């Protein structure tokens, strides 16, 4: 895709996030990695409903603005996005939002370590809750780092959700799947509890990822595991 098309896609994703109620005021942020190793990023302080192509910023791997309207600057959460790209060569886009039901799990400190819905098993696997980090600090990127090698979707403790993909549409779809799965999980809980898919069928679904050409990482059936103190500085 050319530069202008990528910008349009980012704007489409921002508008859809706002329309679905995943962000309010100036919440959330979206980034895309470009072929030259720089990034397009949404600016801080602007509702995702108001994002237009000329408002997007091009930044380098240090978060420095290379191109953008005067006075515009990237979100302080850019550090979190850049950590994803640093640790994962296959990541081409990152989406951060506050989808209400999934964020409810994050606020309740409940991971989504359940293999209950076919689509979520195929595309996400288990979704952990990462340790609390103060926004705009390196606590947030440090908190997510131990989980990046096995997960394309994360719940951020008391904060929101983060999804990654080879491109911005894939990252957006993963956020959409995460939120729908969270809604279904909540309803199932109200109806008496979730019932997991059998181990045999989970393995079959995981094996089908290549058939469907699903990119990214997946933890397989392996249950969510909290990192040790050596892996996660927050536990030291």
Secondary structure, DSSP 8 states (H G I E B T S, - for coil): --HHHHHHHHHHHHHHHHHTTS--TT--EEEEE-TTS-EEE-BTTS-GGG--GGG-EEE-TT--EEE--TT--B-TTHHHHHHHHHH-TT--EEEEE--HHHHHHHHTT--B-----HHHHHHT--B-EE----TTSHHHHHHHHTTTTT-SEEEETTTEEEEEESSHHHHHHHHHHHHHHHHHHHHHHHTT------HHHHHHHHHTTTTTT--S---TT-------TTT-GGG-
